[in-house]
Amino acid sequence: MPTPLPRLSRLVLERAKSSHDQIATLLGMELLKGIYPPGTNMPPEPELLGRFHVSRTVIREVMKTLAAKGFVVSKTRVGTKVRDHMYWNYFDADVLAWRVRLGFDDEFMYSLVEVRRALEPLAAGLAAQRRAPQDIARMRECLREMSRGGHTRQTFAEADLDFHLVVGAATGNPMLRSVAGVIETALVASFIYSSPVDDPIDQDRTVAAHSAIVDAIEAGDEQAASEAMRQVIDIGVDRIDLTRRMQAKKRS
């Protein structure tokens, strides 16, 4: 069985143990929630020191981290100002993990879907051009893992993610591979609402749709691979929409 590729947001969530990571996570989530609106200043350093009881060095490193992710900018005699949302790096694995912790609204969920529809069919098409025999073998192994019985939502999501990461790796394009965090977050979002493991027929349908991607990639059919990937994404969107309609009907 191939060695699983890293799952970005899960690693981030498990890593946040140091004072720096804990404070960066908390302030990052507060920024995402709008507690510090764009154009306003972050709390001054003495206030943060009193709140977190850490050294100035830790606080300053945290602000550097938030600045690197596009959240803030520090200026002499002005302080640390929150930047406009357009500068925030939502492709950053930490930022995605923080956003996952806050939950999903329609705007965020469908923004993820739009990114997937733009990039993953392209990746599947490139994989059809550039795949190696070992890439196909890894994809087939992922399919076998997805098709087995006894999955929980989490284990199926992990197998599904591994499949998409292998497709990304088969493109040979490191930039496409780097959007793995977006793919993972989208999968987590969809599985919060509904999972194919809830219905064996739906699980079989999902696996068959992924199998069509591999068949097209193995055949070197760029167009068919791209279309099969679009269908897989749309199956997940349809599942979310159906679940939400059912939930809304129960509440009415």
C-alpha positions as CSV (number, residue, x, y, z in Angstrom):
1,M,0.0,0.0,0.0
2,P,1.4,3.5,-0.9
3,T,2.6,5.7,1.9
4,P,-0.2,8.2,2.7
5,L,0.6,11.8,1.7
6,P,0.4,14.4,4.4
7,R,-3.0,15.8,5.3
8,L,-2.3,19.5,5.8
9,S,-5.0,20.8,8.0
10,R,-5.0,17.8,10.3
11,L,-1.3,18.1,10.8
12,V,-1.8,21.8,11.6
13,L,-4.5,21.1,14.1
14,E,-2.4,18.5,15.9
15,R,0.7,20.7,15.8
16,A,-0.6,23.7,17.7
17,K,1.0,23.0,21.0
18,S,3.7,25.7,21.6
19,S,2.7,29.1,23.0
20,H,3.4,30.7,19.6
21,D,1.1,28.3,17.8
22,Q,-1.6,28.5,20.4
23,I,-1.6,32.3,20.3
24,A,-1.4,32.5,16.5
25,T,-4.3,30.1,16.2
26,L,-6.5,32.1,18.7
27,L,-5.7,35.5,17.1
28,G,-6.0,34.1,13.6
29,M,-9.5,32.7,14.4
30,E,-10.5,36.0,16.0
31,L,-9.4,37.8,12.9
32,L,-11.5,35.4,10.7
33,K,-14.5,36.0,13.0
34,G,-14.2,39.8,12.4
35,I,-13.3,40.7,16.0
36,Y,-10.6,42.9,14.6
37,P,-12.1,44.5,11.5
38,P,-9.8,45.5,8.5
39,G,-8.4,49.0,9.0
40,T,-8.3,48.8,12.8
41,N,-5.3,48.1,14.9
42,M,-4.6,44.9,16.7
43,P,-4.4,45.2,20.5
44,P,-1.2,46.8,21.6
45,E,1.7,44.7,22.8
46,P,1.2,45.4,26.6
47,E,-2.4,44.3,26.3
48,L,-1.4,41.0,24.6
49,L,1.4,40.4,27.1
50,G,-1.1,40.8,29.9
51,R,-3.6,38.5,28.2
52,F,-1.3,35.7,27.2
53,H,1.4,35.9,29.9
54,V,4.3,35.2,27.5
55,S,7.4,37.1,26.5
56,R,7.6,40.0,24.1
57,T,9.6,37.8,21.8
58,V,6.7,35.3,21.5
59,I,4.1,38.1,20.8
60,R,6.4,39.7,18.1
61,E,6.9,36.3,16.4
62,V,3.1,35.7,16.4
63,M,2.6,39.1,14.7
64,K,5.2,38.2,12.2
65,T,3.4,34.9,11.5
66,L,0.0,36.7,11.0
67,A,1.8,39.3,8.8
68,A,3.2,36.5,6.6
69,K,-0.3,35.1,6.2
70,G,-1.5,38.5,5.0
71,F,-3.7,39.3,8.0
72,V,-1.8,42.3,9.4
73,V,0.9,44.8,8.6
74,S,3.1,46.5,11.3
75,K,4.2,50.1,10.9
76,T,6.4,52.3,13.1
77,R,4.4,54.7,15.3
78,V,1.2,53.3,13.9
79,G,1.0,49.8,15.3
80,T,-0.1,46.5,13.8
81,K,-3.0,47.2,11.5
82,V,-5.5,44.6,10.1
83,R,-5.3,44.3,6.4
84,D,-8.3,44.0,4.0
85,H,-9.6,40.5,3.4
86,M,-8.3,40.5,-0.2
87,Y,-4.7,40.2,1.2
88,W,-5.5,37.2,3.4
89,N,-3.9,33.9,2.3
90,Y,-6.7,31.4,2.3
91,F,-4.4,28.8,0.6
92,D,-2.3,28.8,3.7
93,A,-2.8,25.5,5.6
94,D,-3.0,27.2,9.0
95,V,-5.6,29.7,7.8
96,L,-7.7,26.9,6.3
97,A,-7.4,24.9,9.5
98,W,-8.5,27.9,11.6
99,R,-11.5,28.4,9.2
100,V,-12.5,24.8,9.6
101,R,-12.6,25.2,13.4
102,L,-15.0,28.1,13.0
103,G,-17.5,26.0,11.0
104,F,-18.8,26.3,7.4
105,D,-21.3,28.8,5.9
106,D,-22.6,28.7,2.4
107,E,-20.3,31.4,1.1
108,F,-17.2,29.6,2.3
109,M,-18.3,26.2,1.2
110,Y,-19.1,27.2,-2.3
111,S,-16.0,29.3,-2.6
112,L,-14.1,26.0,-2.0
113,V,-16.2,24.3,-4.6
114,E,-15.4,27.0,-7.2
115,V,-11.7,26.6,-6.6
116,R,-12.0,22.8,-6.9
117,R,-13.9,23.1,-10.2
118,A,-11.3,25.5,-11.5
119,L,-8.2,23.5,-10.6
120,E,-8.9,19.8,-10.1
121,P,-10.2,19.0,-13.7
122,L,-7.1,20.7,-14.9
123,A,-5.0,18.5,-12.7
124,A,-6.8,15.4,-13.9
125,G,-6.1,16.4,-17.5
126,L,-2.5,17.0,-16.9
127,A,-2.2,13.7,-15.0
128,A,-3.6,12.0,-18.1
129,Q,-0.7,13.5,-20.1
130,R,2.1,12.9,-17.6
131,R,1.1,9.9,-15.4
132,A,3.6,7.1,-14.7
133,P,2.7,3.5,-14.1
134,Q,3.3,3.9,-10.4
135,D,0.8,6.8,-10.3
136,I,-1.9,4.6,-11.7
137,A,-1.0,1.9,-9.2
138,R,-1.3,4.3,-6.3
139,M,-4.7,5.5,-7.6
140,R,-6.0,2.0,-7.9
141,E,-4.9,1.3,-4.4
142,C,-6.8,4.4,-3.2
143,L,-9.9,3.1,-5.0
144,R,-9.6,-0.3,-3.2
145,E,-9.3,1.5,0.1
146,M,-12.4,3.7,-0.7
147,S,-14.5,0.7,-1.8
148,R,-13.9,-1.4,1.3
149,G,-16.7,-1.8,3.9
150,G,-16.7,-0.6,7.5
151,H,-15.6,3.0,6.8
152,T,-16.3,5.8,9.2
153,R,-16.8,9.2,7.8
154,Q,-13.3,10.1,8.7
155,T,-11.6,7.1,7.3
156,F,-13.5,7.4,4.0
157,A,-12.6,11.1,3.8
158,E,-8.9,10.2,4.4
159,A,-9.0,7.6,1.6
160,D,-10.8,10.1,-0.7
161,L,-8.2,12.8,0.1
162,D,-5.3,10.4,-0.6
163,F,-6.8,9.7,-4.0
164,H,-7.0,13.4,-4.9
165,L,-3.5,14.0,-3.6
166,V,-2.1,11.2,-5.8
167,V,-3.8,12.8,-8.9
168,G,-2.3,16.1,-8.0
169,A,1.2,14.5,-7.6
170,A,0.8,12.8,-11.0
171,T,0.6,16.2,-12.7
172,G,4.3,16.8,-11.9
173,N,3.2,20.4,-11.1
174,P,4.2,21.4,-7.5
175,M,1.9,24.4,-7.5
176,L,-1.2,22.2,-8.2
177,R,0.1,19.8,-5.5
178,S,0.2,22.7,-3.1
179,V,-3.6,23.2,-3.2
180,A,-4.1,20.0,-1.2
181,G,-5.2,22.0,1.8
182,V,-8.2,23.5,-0.2
183,I,-9.2,20.0,-1.4
184,E,-9.0,18.6,2.1
185,T,-11.0,21.5,3.6
186,A,-13.7,21.0,0.9
187,L,-13.9,17.3,1.7
188,V,-14.2,17.9,5.4
189,A,-16.9,20.5,4.7
190,S,-18.9,18.0,2.6
191,F,-18.6,15.2,5.0
192,I,-19.8,17.2,7.9
193,Y,-23.2,17.3,6.1
194,S,-23.3,14.0,4.4
195,S,-21.0,11.1,3.7
196,P,-21.4,8.3,1.1
197,V,-20.7,5.7,3.9
198,D,-24.2,6.5,5.2
199,D,-25.6,4.7,2.1
200,P,-23.7,1.7,0.5
201,I,-25.3,2.5,-2.9
202,D,-24.0,6.1,-2.6
203,Q,-20.5,4.8,-1.6
204,D,-20.4,2.5,-4.7
205,R,-21.5,5.4,-6.9
206,T,-18.8,7.6,-5.4
207,V,-16.1,5.0,-5.9
208,A,-17.3,4.3,-9.5
209,A,-17.0,8.0,-10.3
210,H,-13.5,8.1,-9.0
211,S,-12.7,4.9,-10.9
212,A,-13.7,6.7,-14.1
213,I,-11.1,9.3,-13.4
214,V,-8.4,6.7,-13.2
215,D,-9.5,4.9,-16.3
216,A,-9.3,8.2,-18.3
217,I,-5.9,9.1,-16.8
218,E,-4.6,5.6,-17.6
219,A,-5.9,5.9,-21.2
220,G,-4.2,9.3,-21.6
221,D,-7.6,10.9,-22.3
222,E,-7.2,14.4,-21.0
223,Q,-10.7,15.6,-21.8
224,A,-12.4,12.5,-20.3
225,A,-10.2,12.8,-17.2
226,S,-11.2,16.4,-16.7
227,E,-14.9,15.7,-17.1
228,A,-14.8,12.7,-14.8
229,M,-13.2,14.9,-12.1
230,R,-15.9,17.6,-12.6
231,Q,-18.5,14.9,-12.1
232,V,-16.9,13.7,-8.8
233,I,-16.9,17.3,-7.5
234,D,-20.5,17.8,-8.5
235,I,-21.6,14.5,-6.8
236,G,-20.3,16.0,-3.5
237,V,-22.0,19.3,-4.1
238,D,-25.3,17.5,-4.9
239,R,-25.0,15.5,-1.7
240,I,-24.5,18.7,0.4
241,D,-27.4,20.4,-1.3
242,L,-29.7,17.4,-0.7
243,T,-28.8,17.1,3.0
244,R,-29.3,20.8,3.6
245,R,-32.7,20.8,1.9
246,M,-33.7,17.8,4.1
247,Q,-32.5,19.6,7.2
248,A,-34.4,22.8,6.3
249,K,-37.5,20.8,5.6
250,K,-37.3,19.2,9.1
251,R,-36.9,22.6,10.7
252,S,-39.9,24.1,8.9
